[in-house]
C-alpha cells in the first residue's frame, strides 16, 4: 500500500490528472484495483511513460511477482 500511495501522490502533480481511487477486493485483500481519471488518454500515456512512475511500478511488480495490467476506458 505505501507504494500505491507514493504512486498516487506523484500522479496528482502530473498535467491532466483529475482524480484517483484504490479499491480492495473484499474476498481477497491482496487484490487491488486502482482507477485514475485523466483529462485525456494522451495525458495518461505521458504519465505512464515517465521514469518516476516506471520506477515505482517496477517495485510494485516485483512484490506482486507479475506485471500490472492496464487499460484505458472512456465514460459512456
Backbone atoms as SQL, in Angstrom:
CREATE TABLE atoms (id INTEGER PRIMARY KEY, chain TEXT, resi INTEGER, resn TEXT, atom TEXT, x REAL, y REAL, z REAL);
INSERT INTO atoms VALUES
  (1, 'A', 1, 'UNK', 'N', 0.802, -1.202, 0.000),
  (2, 'A', 1, 'UNK', 'CA', 0.000, 0.000, 0.000),
  (3, 'A', 1, 'UNK', 'C', 0.854, 1.279, 0.000),
  (4, 'A', 2, 'UNK', 'N', 1.989, 1.323, 0.717),
  (5, 'A', 2, 'UNK', 'CA', 2.800, 2.548, 0.667),
  (6, 'A', 2, 'UNK', 'C', 3.259, 2.905, -0.745),
  (7, 'A', 3, 'UNK', 'N', 3.555, 1.910, -1.571),
  (8, 'A', 3, 'UNK', 'CA', 3.966, 2.194, -2.948),
  (9, 'A', 3, 'UNK', 'C', 2.804, 2.763, -3.752),
  (10, 'A', 4, 'UNK', 'N', 1.601, 2.251, -3.527),
  (11, 'A', 4, 'UNK', 'CA', 0.426, 2.792, -4.227),
  (12, 'A', 4, 'UNK', 'C', 0.170, 4.236, -3.804),
  (13, 'A', 5, 'UNK', 'N', 0.359, 4.528, -2.532),
  (14, 'A', 5, 'UNK', 'CA', 0.183, 5.899, -2.045),
  (15, 'A', 5, 'UNK', 'C', 1.217, 6.821, -2.678),
  (16, 'A', 6, 'UNK', 'N', 2.457, 6.368, -2.769),
  (17, 'A', 6, 'UNK', 'CA', 3.515, 7.157, -3.402),
  (18, 'A', 6, 'UNK', 'C', 3.192, 7.400, -4.872),
  (19, 'A', 7, 'UNK', 'N', 2.738, 6.362, -5.554),
  (20, 'A', 7, 'UNK', 'CA', 2.392, 6.479, -6.965),
  (21, 'A', 7, 'UNK', 'C', 1.270, 7.500, -7.162),
  (22, 'A', 8, 'UNK', 'N', 0.232, 7.410, -6.330),
  (23, 'A', 8, 'UNK', 'CA', -0.889, 8.352, -6.430),
  (24, 'A', 8, 'UNK', 'C', -0.423, 9.766, -6.126),
  (25, 'A', 9, 'UNK', 'N', 0.400, 9.925, -5.110),
  (26, 'A', 9, 'UNK', 'CA', 0.900, 11.242, -4.738),
  (27, 'A', 9, 'UNK', 'C', 1.630, 11.894, -5.906),
  (28, 'A', 10, 'UNK', 'N', 2.459, 11.131, -6.575),
  (29, 'A', 10, 'UNK', 'CA', 3.188, 11.670, -7.732),
  (30, 'A', 10, 'UNK', 'C', 2.254, 11.954, -8.903),
  (31, 'A', 11, 'UNK', 'N', 1.273, 11.105, -9.093),
  (32, 'A', 11, 'UNK', 'CA', 0.332, 11.300, -10.205),
  (33, 'A', 11, 'UNK', 'C', -0.437, 12.607, -10.057),
  (34, 'A', 12, 'UNK', 'N', -0.767, 12.967, -8.821),
  (35, 'A', 12, 'UNK', 'CA', -1.564, 14.178, -8.605),
  (36, 'A', 12, 'UNK', 'C', -0.874, 15.447, -9.094),
  (37, 'A', 13, 'UNK', 'N', 0.428, 15.403, -9.260),
  (38, 'A', 13, 'UNK', 'CA', 1.160, 16.587, -9.719),
  (39, 'A', 13, 'UNK', 'C', 1.347, 16.611, -11.236),
  (40, 'A', 14, 'UNK', 'N', 0.841, 15.590, -11.919),
  (41, 'A', 14, 'UNK', 'CA', 1.046, 15.482, -13.362),
  (42, 'A', 14, 'UNK', 'C', -0.020, 16.255, -14.134),
  (43, 'A', 15, 'UNK', 'N', 0.373, 16.879, -15.242),
  (44, 'A', 15, 'UNK', 'CA', -0.605, 17.574, -16.077),
  (45, 'A', 15, 'UNK', 'C', -1.688, 16.602, -16.556),
  (46, 'A', 16, 'UNK', 'N', -2.926, 17.007, -16.410),
  (47, 'A', 16, 'UNK', 'CA', -4.041, 16.203, -16.894),
  (48, 'A', 16, 'UNK', 'C', -4.658, 15.281, -15.859),
  (49, 'A', 17, 'UNK', 'N', -4.036, 15.126, -14.701),
  (50, 'A', 17, 'UNK', 'CA', -4.591, 14.257, -13.661),
  (51, 'A', 17, 'UNK', 'C', -5.818, 14.912, -13.056),
  (52, 'A', 18, 'UNK', 'N', -6.900, 14.135, -12.917),
  (53, 'A', 18, 'UNK', 'CA', -8.132, 14.660, -12.322),
  (54, 'A', 18, 'UNK', 'C', -8.368, 14.052, -10.939),
  (55, 'A', 19, 'UNK', 'N', -8.399, 12.722, -10.862),
  (56, 'A', 19, 'UNK', 'CA', -8.676, 12.075, -9.580),
  (57, 'A', 19, 'UNK', 'C', -8.259, 10.612, -9.638),
  (58, 'A', 20, 'UNK', 'N', -8.321, 9.964, -8.474),
  (59, 'A', 20, 'UNK', 'CA', -7.991, 8.552, -8.430),
  (60, 'A', 20, 'UNK', 'C', -8.582, 7.891, -7.203),
  (61, 'A', 21, 'UNK', 'N', -8.702, 6.583, -7.262),
  (62, 'A', 21, 'UNK', 'CA', -9.157, 5.813, -6.111),
  (63, 'A', 21, 'UNK', 'C', -8.542, 4.426, -6.169),
  (64, 'A', 22, 'UNK', 'N', -8.399, 3.824, -5.001),
  (65, 'A', 22, 'UNK', 'CA', -7.858, 2.482, -4.890),
  (66, 'A', 22, 'UNK', 'C', -8.908, 1.620, -4.219),
  (67, 'A', 23, 'UNK', 'N', -9.265, 0.525, -4.871),
  (68, 'A', 23, 'UNK', 'CA', -10.283, -0.393, -4.356),
  (69, 'A', 23, 'UNK', 'C', -9.626, -1.701, -3.973),
  (70, 'A', 24, 'UNK', 'N', -10.065, -2.278, -2.851),
  (71, 'A', 24, 'UNK', 'CA', -9.525, -3.538, -2.359),
  (72, 'A', 24, 'UNK', 'C', -10.617, -4.596, -2.380),
  (73, 'A', 25, 'UNK', 'N', -10.296, -5.758, -2.922),
  (74, 'A', 25, 'UNK', 'CA', -11.240, -6.866, -3.042),
  (75, 'A', 25, 'UNK', 'C', -11.648, -7.354, -1.650),
  (76, 'A', 26, 'UNK', 'N', -12.948, -7.415, -1.381),
  (77, 'A', 26, 'UNK', 'CA', -13.461, -7.857, -0.088),
  (78, 'A', 26, 'UNK', 'C', -13.079, -9.310, 0.191),
  (79, 'A', 27, 'UNK', 'N', -13.092, -10.140, -0.841),
  (80, 'A', 27, 'UNK', 'CA', -12.824, -11.568, -0.677),
  (81, 'A', 27, 'UNK', 'C', -11.339, -11.925, -0.790),
  (82, 'A', 28, 'UNK', 'N', -10.535, -11.005, -1.309),
  (83, 'A', 28, 'UNK', 'CA', -9.098, -11.242, -1.466),
  (84, 'A', 28, 'UNK', 'C', -8.363, -9.945, -1.170),
  (85, 'A', 29, 'UNK', 'N', -7.984, -9.719, 0.090),
  (86, 'A', 29, 'UNK', 'CA', -7.378, -8.445, 0.481),
  (87, 'A', 29, 'UNK', 'C', -6.054, -8.124, -0.204),
  (88, 'A', 30, 'UNK', 'N', -5.489, -9.077, -0.916),
  (89, 'A', 30, 'UNK', 'CA', -4.256, -8.810, -1.661),
  (90, 'A', 30, 'UNK', 'C', -4.539, -8.307, -3.077),
  (91, 'A', 31, 'UNK', 'N', -5.805, -8.254, -3.464),
  (92, 'A', 31, 'UNK', 'CA', -6.220, -7.863, -4.813),
  (93, 'A', 31, 'UNK', 'C', -6.723, -6.423, -4.796),
  (94, 'A', 32, 'UNK', 'N', -6.067, -5.565, -5.566),
  (95, 'A', 32, 'UNK', 'CA', -6.437, -4.150, -5.644),
  (96, 'A', 32, 'UNK', 'C', -6.787, -3.769, -7.075),
  (97, 'A', 33, 'UNK', 'N', -7.658, -2.778, -7.186),
  (98, 'A', 33, 'UNK', 'CA', -7.931, -2.123, -8.462),
  (99, 'A', 33, 'UNK', 'C', -7.683, -0.634, -8.236),
  (100, 'A', 34, 'UNK', 'N', -6.871, -0.056, -9.088),
  (101, 'A', 34, 'UNK', 'CA', -6.575, 1.377, -8.987),
  (102, 'A', 34, 'UNK', 'C', -7.178, 2.045, -10.210),
  (103, 'A', 35, 'UNK', 'N', -7.998, 3.051, -9.956),
  (104, 'A', 35, 'UNK', 'CA', -8.654, 3.788, -11.037),
  (105, 'A', 35, 'UNK', 'C', -8.184, 5.238, -10.964),
  (106, 'A', 36, 'UNK', 'N', -7.697, 5.739, -12.069),
  (107, 'A', 36, 'UNK', 'CA', -7.355, 7.163, -12.119),
  (108, 'A', 36, 'UNK', 'C', -8.055, 7.785, -13.313),
  (109, 'A', 37, 'UNK', 'N', -8.457, 9.022, -13.132),
  (110, 'A', 37, 'UNK', 'CA', -9.163, 9.757, -14.178),
  (111, 'A', 37, 'UNK', 'C', -8.253, 10.876, -14.675),
  (112, 'A', 38, 'UNK', 'N', -8.138, 10.939, -15.993),
  (113, 'A', 38, 'UNK', 'CA', -7.255, 11.903, -16.650),
  (114, 'A', 38, 'UNK', 'C', -8.057, 12.711, -17.656),
  (115, 'A', 39, 'UNK', 'N', -7.571, 13.904, -17.977),
  (116, 'A', 39, 'UNK', 'CA', -8.249, 14.760, -18.943),
  (117, 'A', 39, 'UNK', 'C', -8.243, 14.154, -20.340),
  (118, 'A', 40, 'UNK', 'N', -7.238, 13.335, -20.630),
  (119, 'A', 40, 'UNK', 'CA', -7.152, 12.706, -21.948),
  (120, 'A', 40, 'UNK', 'C', -6.308, 11.445, -21.866),
  (121, 'A', 41, 'UNK', 'N', -6.470, 10.587, -22.854),
  (122, 'A', 41, 'UNK', 'CA', -5.639, 9.381, -22.941),
  (123, 'A', 41, 'UNK', 'C', -4.174, 9.779, -23.121),
  (124, 'A', 42, 'UNK', 'N', -3.925, 10.873, -23.804),
  (125, 'A', 42, 'UNK', 'CA', -2.558, 11.329, -24.028),
  (126, 'A', 42, 'UNK', 'C', -1.895, 11.728, -22.710),
  (127, 'A', 43, 'UNK', 'N', -2.653, 12.399, -21.824),
  (128, 'A', 43, 'UNK', 'CA', -2.100, 12.783, -20.520),
  (129, 'A', 43, 'UNK', 'C', -1.721, 11.534, -19.726),
  (130, 'A', 44, 'UNK', 'N', -2.585, 10.513, -19.754),
  (131, 'A', 44, 'UNK', 'CA', -2.272, 9.262, -19.073),
  (132, 'A', 44, 'UNK', 'C', -1.015, 8.623, -19.669),
  (133, 'A', 45, 'UNK', 'N', -0.938, 8.584, -20.990),
  (134, 'A', 45, 'UNK', 'CA', 0.198, 7.943, -21.648),
  (135, 'A', 45, 'UNK', 'C', 1.514, 8.644, -21.306),
  (136, 'A', 46, 'UNK', 'N', 1.479, 9.963, -21.153),
  (137, 'A', 46, 'UNK', 'CA', 2.694, 10.681, -20.748),
  (138, 'A', 46, 'UNK', 'C', 3.108, 10.262, -19.345),
  (139, 'A', 47, 'UNK', 'N', 2.156, 10.165, -18.436),
  (140, 'A', 47, 'UNK', 'CA', 2.443, 9.714, -17.077),
  (141, 'A', 47, 'UNK', 'C', 2.914, 8.255, -17.088),
  (142, 'A', 48, 'UNK', 'N', 2.255, 7.427, -17.859),
  (143, 'A', 48, 'UNK', 'CA', 2.628, 6.006, -17.942),
  (144, 'A', 48, 'UNK', 'C', 4.074, 5.848, -18.417),
  (145, 'A', 49, 'UNK', 'N', 4.509, 6.706, -19.319),
  (146, 'A', 49, 'UNK', 'CA', 5.857, 6.615, -19.889),
  (147, 'A', 49, 'UNK', 'C', 6.929, 7.272, -19.026),
  (148, 'A', 50, 'UNK', 'N', 6.528, 7.947, -17.961),
  (149, 'A', 50, 'UNK', 'CA', 7.508, 8.685, -17.156),
  (150, 'A', 50, 'UNK', 'C', 8.416, 7.755, -16.356),
  (151, 'A', 51, 'UNK', 'N', 9.638, 8.188, -16.183),
  (152, 'A', 51, 'UNK', 'CA', 10.642, 7.411, -15.455),
  (153, 'A', 51, 'UNK', 'C', 10.242, 7.210, -13.995),
  (154, 'A', 52, 'UNK', 'N', 9.739, 8.268, -13.351),
  (155, 'A', 52, 'UNK', 'CA', 9.351, 8.174, -11.947),
  (156, 'A', 52, 'UNK', 'C', 8.269, 7.141, -11.718),
  (157, 'A', 53, 'UNK', 'N', 7.264, 7.127, -12.585),
  (158, 'A', 53, 'UNK', 'CA', 6.188, 6.152, -12.458),
  (159, 'A', 53, 'UNK', 'C', 6.710, 4.745, -12.702),
  (160, 'A', 54, 'UNK', 'N', 7.566, 4.608, -13.698),
  (161, 'A', 54, 'UNK', 'CA', 8.106, 3.292, -14.051),
  (162, 'A', 54, 'UNK', 'C', 8.923, 2.701, -12.898),
  (163, 'A', 55, 'UNK', 'N', 9.663, 3.538, -12.184),
  (164, 'A', 55, 'UNK', 'CA', 10.470, 3.053, -11.064),
  (165, 'A', 55, 'UNK', 'C', 9.599, 2.498, -9.943),
  (166, 'A', 56, 'UNK', 'N', 8.544, 3.223, -9.606),
  (167, 'A', 56, 'UNK', 'CA', 7.644, 2.742, -8.549),
  (168, 'A', 56, 'UNK', 'C', 6.891, 1.504, -9.021),
  (169, 'A', 57, 'UNK', 'N', 6.435, 1.521, -10.266),
  (170, 'A', 57, 'UNK', 'CA', 5.692, 0.379, -10.785),
  (171, 'A', 57, 'UNK', 'C', 6.555, -0.873, -10.806),
  (172, 'A', 58, 'UNK', 'N', 7.835, -0.736, -11.080),
  (173, 'A', 58, 'UNK', 'CA', 8.738, -1.886, -11.069),
  (174, 'A', 58, 'UNK', 'C', 8.813, -2.497, -9.669),
  (175, 'A', 59, 'UNK', 'N', 8.806, -1.662, -8.643),
  (176, 'A', 59, 'UNK', 'CA', 8.814, -2.164, -7.266),
  (177, 'A', 59, 'UNK', 'C', 7.512, -2.894, -6.946),
  (178, 'A', 60, 'UNK', 'N', 6.395, -2.343, -7.406),
  (179, 'A', 60, 'UNK', 'CA', 5.095, -2.986, -7.190),
  (180, 'A', 60, 'UNK', 'C', 5.061, -4.332, -7.905),
  (181, 'A', 61, 'UNK', 'N', 5.504, -4.351, -9.153),
  (182, 'A', 61, 'UNK', 'CA', 5.512, -5.595, -9.930),
  (183, 'A', 61, 'UNK', 'C', 6.388, -6.656, -9.272),
  (184, 'A', 62, 'UNK', 'N', 7.509, -6.235, -8.698),
  (185, 'A', 62, 'UNK', 'CA', 8.406, -7.183, -8.025),
  (186, 'A', 62, 'UNK', 'C', 7.713, -7.800, -6.814),
  (187, 'A', 63, 'UNK', 'N', 6.961, -6.997, -6.073),
  (188, 'A', 63, 'UNK', 'CA', 6.224, -7.520, -4.914),
  (189, 'A', 63, 'UNK', 'C', 5.111, -8.474, -5.338),
  (190, 'A', 64, 'UNK', 'N', 4.459, -8.137, -6.462),
  (191, 'A', 64, 'UNK', 'CA', 3.357, -8.974, -6.949),
  (192, 'A', 64, 'UNK', 'C', 3.853, -10.252, -7.614),
  (193, 'A', 65, 'UNK', 'N', 5.066, -10.190, -8.152),
  (194, 'A', 65, 'UNK', 'CA', 5.580, -11.327, -8.903),
  (195, 'A', 65, 'UNK', 'C', 5.027, -11.388, -10.312),
  (196, 'A', 66, 'UNK', 'N', 4.420, -10.298, -10.753),
  (197, 'A', 66, 'UNK', 'CA', 3.882, -10.194, -12.113),
  (198, 'A', 66, 'UNK', 'C', 3.702, -8.726, -12.459),
  (199, 'A', 67, 'UNK', 'N', 3.540, -8.463, -13.752),
  (200, 'A', 67, 'UNK', 'CA', 3.346, -7.082, -14.197),
  (201, 'A', 67, 'UNK', 'C', 1.883, -6.681, -14.040),
  (202, 'A', 68, 'UNK', 'N', 1.683, -5.436, -13.673),
  (203, 'A', 68, 'UNK', 'CA', 0.340, -4.892, -13.558),
  (204, 'A', 68, 'UNK', 'C', -0.311, -4.828, -14.939),
  (205, 'A', 69, 'UNK', 'N', -1.624, -4.922, -14.951),
  (206, 'A', 69, 'UNK', 'CA', -2.389, -4.853, -16.189),
  (207, 'A', 69, 'UNK', 'C', -3.076, -3.487, -16.253),
  (208, 'A', 70, 'UNK', 'N', -2.943, -2.816, -17.396),
  (209, 'A', 70, 'UNK', 'CA', -3.536, -1.508, -17.589),
  (210, 'A', 70, 'UNK', 'C', -4.558, -1.527, -18.719),
  (211, 'A', 71, 'UNK', 'N', -5.512, -0.635, -18.638),
  (212, 'A', 71, 'UNK', 'CA', -6.469, -0.432, -19.726),
  (213, 'A', 71, 'UNK', 'C', -6.916, 1.015, -19.703),
  (214, 'A', 72, 'UNK', 'N', -7.265, 1.526, -20.848),
  (215, 'A', 72, 'UNK', 'CA', -7.802, 2.890, -20.947),
  (216, 'A', 72, 'UNK', 'C', -9.272, 2.767, -21.312),
  (217, 'A', 73, 'UNK', 'N', -10.102, 3.404, -20.526),
  (218, 'A', 73, 'UNK', 'CA', -11.548, 3.345, -20.724),
  (219, 'A', 73, 'UNK', 'C', -12.109, 4.758, -20.819),
  (220, 'A', 74, 'UNK', 'N', -13.163, 4.912, -21.618),
  (221, 'A', 74, 'UNK', 'CA', -13.859, 6.177, -21.729),
  (222, 'A', 74, 'UNK', 'C', -15.213, 6.048, -21.049),
  (223, 'A', 75, 'UNK', 'N', -15.730, 7.172, -20.503),
  (224, 'A', 75, 'UNK', 'CA', -17.067, 7.178, -19.927),
  (225, 'A', 75, 'UNK', 'C', -18.084, 6.895, -21.018),
  (226, 'A', 76, 'UNK', 'N', -19.159, 6.232, -20.625),
  (227, 'A', 76, 'UNK', 'CA', -20.266, 6.045, -21.547),
  (228, 'A', 76, 'UNK', 'C', -20.302, 4.692, -22.108);
